[in-house]
Amino acid sequence: MSLSSKDLLGIKGMSPEEIRLVLDTAASFKDVSERDIKKVPALRGKTVINLFYEPSTRTRTSFELAGKRLSADVLNISTTTSSVVKGETLLDTARNIEAMKCDVLILRHPCSGAPAFLASRLKSSVINAGDGFHEHPTQALLDLFTIREKLGTIEGRTVAIVGDIAHSRVARSNIYGLTALGARVRVCGPATMIPYGIEQSGVEVFYDADRAVDGVDVIMTLRLQLERQAAGLFPGVREYARLYGLNRDRLSRAGKNAMVMHPGPMNRGVEISSDVADSSSVILDQVTNGVAVRMAIMFLLSGGAKAEAS
Amino acid sequence: MNILIKNGHVVDPANKVDEKLDILISGNRIAGIGKPGSIGSEGAQVMDASGKVVVPGLIDMHVHLREPGYEYKENIATGTAAAKAGGFTSLCCMPNTNPVNDTGSVTEFILSQAAKSGSARVYPVGAVTKGSKGEELAEMGELHGSGCVAVSDDGRPVMNGAIMRRAMEYSKIFGIPVLSHCEDANLSAKGVMNEGALSTELGLRGIPSAAEDSMTARDIFLAELTGCRLHLCHVSTKGAVALIREAKARGLAVTAETCPHYFTLTDEAVRGYNTMAKMNPPLRTAEDVQAIKEGLRDGTIDVIATDHAPHGMDEKTVEFEYAPFGIVGLETALGLSLRLVQEGVLSLTDLVRKMSLNPAVILKINRGTLSSGAEADITIIDPDLEWTVDAAVFKSRSRNTPFDGWKLKGRAVQTIMGGRV
């Protein structure tokens, strides 16, 4: 089995079988990173380009390591030092990169739909590394991988996603992935941060964080973007932390062995308290798994099949 | 030179005409209208209009001609050529050019360009405020004296209610309508499409219906306060239709227009980040489309205009957020509006009222009828002609339409302006 599209633009539109294929493939890549020689020849001779229009440490590094561990040639283009500052359009930049023969283009962009815009105009595989408020599919896949690894199954689990749902691409991708694999999803945040019609994606909406986390198997806290305060979306960090921050007390309402996740970067003491982040979370496992999941995605989009990976 | 248009189905709502008649044009005027065969044709060029519909020249009261300042998108020659191709003999051009049409000299420039190269009559709309900045009133007296038939800050709504009030009062001196683009810019903020389940799914910032509804309500109350003739531009929401219906029931001098895309498409057209479906106000929901049709049917909405907004293809071939708002409409409006007749929403007479007579009455321009002695602005429509929209052959300089490739039935086959074919 292989993926039906040349690109990975979002989790929406992926079948449960495709999602499982990625997770299974990632499982067979995970041990590569544990070896002394962290490299397999799967993508030797392939060129992978990281094109990032937003700042990123984790995601960019993770993609770069994933490509290198598959033996691909990986290049990073940061828009602050590229022709973008001279006013070149996204499409022109991408076409020029493609003219130098790249196989996989990884795009992070502040505009929702930018990866889809390029994917329909390029022959290369486009991987969405986060677009606006739309999707961040590799983050959701690594989250699903981590949940499956820790809890064994995803089906039937209850997951609470807490924070600024409206402006979160991580939330959208996770909602699609979790519901596709049979989990029950609750979303929780201030009413100003719950987007119109989100319940149509099959989630339950909460404004009360204590009720939202009650008895759940997994809590995903989202990064609070502090500039949203100026837009009137919340009155201040103090009240946000009190109403929505995940601390020891609130965590005690969740299921006994509830997992705590965060896509990073964290605002310690705002959406998550340091003791919860440091002693009760799987945040660093998520980061570790990110490399394996991204290896799987690049491998599958480059025509690899699951059997070869193992 | 004389022209005899024979055997056409003449629809002229001003004169309650809806029957097969002959029309004689002498020079630039209509010389006579009568039963088929009743008018002598000696020396006249005969146009056989059997099977065609003959109507007063269509009037589009909401067009962006882009000249001066944005000639790469459109100019007065290409914009009026597009109008003629679409069956329009007259149009209003909005003032958001560069410079803004906020002084008599800009108005005069537009009129002189139109006189030189125009294929349709051009009626400029002046700015409400200087530079359309929403701060100080523009010199409406000079604008009106130079030929502006209305004022508007289209595209840049007047957010300050007190300024809008004074503009409405001041417009009464000249008896010209204020054309209002109703949008609360704080509510729409950085929105790029209708706020709804689809904007949530696509991760695009939404523009709620409330941004249009609340401003519509404000402007209706200000019209009541001031006694101004208020015309509401490009109505797109169910809520606005209800407010206008209620205002009319109270006897206020409020009129309204909508555009073909608002009764033809929903926000689903945005799916795939289609920048050709990006306009302001945005495409709304199926429920809004239904309400717009009902508003057209019961007379709440007086006018169908295009909001023809040309943009270069490079400008539209970008990330959705970065693309400018607007689509061209002059060459598709009639075909799309005839669908309302085909669906039974409007009679042919009502359609002609909304695309010719009503705009003429609102703008107080002496057009929109086929009365004997009137200026011979006539559009001949083949209602059965099936055609496919091909943006590549538009007369407009721009091709930004979501209707490329659509199959439509009915189009203008002859547009006569002042007796000239």
Boltz contact constraints between the chains, C-beta under 6 A:
constraints:
  - contact:
      token1: [A, 111]
      token2: [B, 319]
      max_distance: 6.0
  - contact:
      token1: [A, 111]
      token2: [B, 321]
      max_distance: 6.0
  - contact:
      token1: [A, 112]
      token2: [B, 202]
      max_distance: 6.0
  - contact:
      token1: [A, 112]
      token2: [B, 203]
      max_distance: 6.0
  - contact:
      token1: [A, 112]
      token2: [B, 204]
      max_distance: 6.0
  - contact:
      token1: [A, 113]
      token2: [B, 273]
      max_distance: 6.0
  - contact:
      token1: [A, 113]
      token2: [B, 320]
      max_distance: 6.0
  - contact:
      token1: [A, 114]
      token2: [B, 319]
      max_distance: 6.0
  - contact:
      token1: [A, 116]
      token2: [B, 273]
      max_distance: 6.0
  - contact:
      token1: [A, 117]
      token2: [B, 273]
      max_distance: 6.0
  - contact:
      token1: [A, 132]
      token2: [B, 203]
      max_distance: 6.0
  - contact:
      token1: [A, 133]
      token2: [B, 203]
      max_distance: 6.0
  - contact:
      token1: [A, 134]
      token2: [B, 203]
      max_distance: 6.0
  - contact:
      token1: [A, 195]
      token2: [B, 200]
      max_distance: 6.0
  - contact:
      token1: [A, 196]
      token2: [B, 195]
      max_distance: 6.0
  - contact:
      token1: [A, 196]
      token2: [B, 196]
      max_distance: 6.0
  - contact:
      token1: [A, 196]
      token2: [B, 200]
      max_distance: 6.0
  - contact:
      token1: [A, 197]
      token2: [B, 197]
      max_distance: 6.0
  - contact:
      token1: [A, 197]
      token2: [B, 200]
      max_distance: 6.0
  - contact:
      token1: [A, 198]
      token2: [B, 200]
      max_distance: 6.0
  - contact:
      token1: [A, 200]
      token2: [B, 197]
      max_distance: 6.0
